[in-house]
Each structure stands twice: as C-alpha cells, then as structure tokens.
Amino acid sequence: MLLKEASSTYKHLLKELPFGVALFNAQAKLQFFNSKFAQIWMLDASFLKKEPSFEYILDKIQEKNIPQNKTPIKQPTGEYK
C-alpha cells in the first residue's frame, strides 16, 4: 500500500509543476503528461490521453509551427539512469 500512496503523491506533484512534463515508456508512447505540457505545445488533452508516440507528438507540434528550442530533441531510448 505504501508504494501505491507514494506513486499517487509523485503523480500529484508532477501535475502541479509550473513547467511541462511528459513521461514516455520504452516504446516511446506517452504515459503521463501534465496540463502545462499540453498548454505549452497547444495540444489537446484528449489527443495526449490516447498515448501517442513521441514522434507523433513532434509531428503535431511541427504542424502548428510552434518555435522549438534550437537543441534537437532526441528520441527516448528506454534506458533510464
């Protein structure tokens, strides 16, 4: 039960952060995002809840012509340290 409570607490903290957060699984599918992430990239929460791929999200962002950071975004490798 303690693990479940801790997970719930961390999820709540991530939702409340003042910056965008998105977490992807090893297959590069979106597993979690906060509302700030959706707001920054002008993406509908209903779209993000469908667990789109990292690449598909980038395609949607590019379609909107949102200026991106000059540093290239790398595909997640599934390796976490």
SVG drawing of the C-alpha trace seen along z (x, -y; Angstrom):
<svg xmlns="http://www.w3.org/2000/svg" viewBox="-10 -30 32 32">
<polyline fill="none" stroke="black" stroke-width="0.4" points="0.0,0.0 2.9,-2.4 4.1,-2.1 0.7,-3.0 0.5,-6.0 4.0,-7.2 3.1,-6.8 0.0,-8.9 1.9,-11.6 4.5,-11.8 1.9,-11.9 0.2,-14.8 3.5,-16.7 4.2,-16.3 0.8,-17.5 1.3,-20.7 4.7,-21.7 4.9,-25.1 6.6,-23.6 5.6,-21.0 6.3,-17.3 5.8,-14.3 6.9,-10.7 7.2,-8.1 7.6,-4.3 10.3,-2.2 8.2,-2.0 8.2,-5.9 4.5,-6.0 3.2,-8.8 2.4,-7.5 2.0,-10.8 1.7,-14.5 0.7,-17.5 -1.6,-20.3 1.3,-22.7 2.9,-20.4 -0.4,-20.4 -0.7,-24.2 2.9,-24.9 2.7,-22.8 -1.0,-23.7 -2.1,-20.0 -5.5,-18.8 -5.5,-16.6 -7.9,-14.2 -5.2,-13.7 -2.5,-13.1 -4.7,-10.7 -4.6,-8.4 -0.9,-7.7 0.6,-8.9 4.2,-8.2 7.0,-10.7 7.5,-11.0 3.7,-11.6 3.7,-14.4 6.7,-16.1 4.9,-15.9 1.8,-17.6 4.0,-20.3 5.7,-20.9 2.3,-21.1 1.4,-24.0 4.7,-25.8 5.5,-26.3 9.0,-27.6 11.1,-24.9 14.3,-25.1 17.4,-25.1 18.7,-22.0 17.4,-18.9 15.0,-16.7 16.3,-13.1 14.1,-10.0 13.9,-8.4 16.0,-5.2 14.1,-3.5 17.2,-3.4 16.8,-5.3 19.6,-6.1"/>
</svg>
